[in-house]
């Protein structure tokens, strides 16, 4: 059982990109009411769970697994970078990822060979997006991610939402891009 994480209002403000004053206003008008308060009466930020910030996805649910499987410099760098992201940053990141998946799905529907320059260019955009938003992502690292995308049903289900079979197509393009 996962114990819900609580956040101070300052943490929620930093994670969401909304000012503390705005969060207090939301509380006052009952738009976003904290589920608890400290003994001093201050809002604990747990009213806005991380999954609300990430469209239903709760990253805390996977923290132990992530640390065990991928702990190290890349994870540390990713944590360092995302700590400063605002809600607007996350919206831009998700839009960029959606555009990449959309381009890959369109190429797949048109019957583009995953080893073609066009498909490899999409894979390179994907790699550079990871490199920009999360951690340095070499082509070798990216090829390892392709293996994980295909092996882990959670990744496959997430990627395939943009197009049935997209995980297989994108992974092949990533591997081809790593080899070029």
Beta strands, then each sheet from edge to edge (+ up, - down):
end
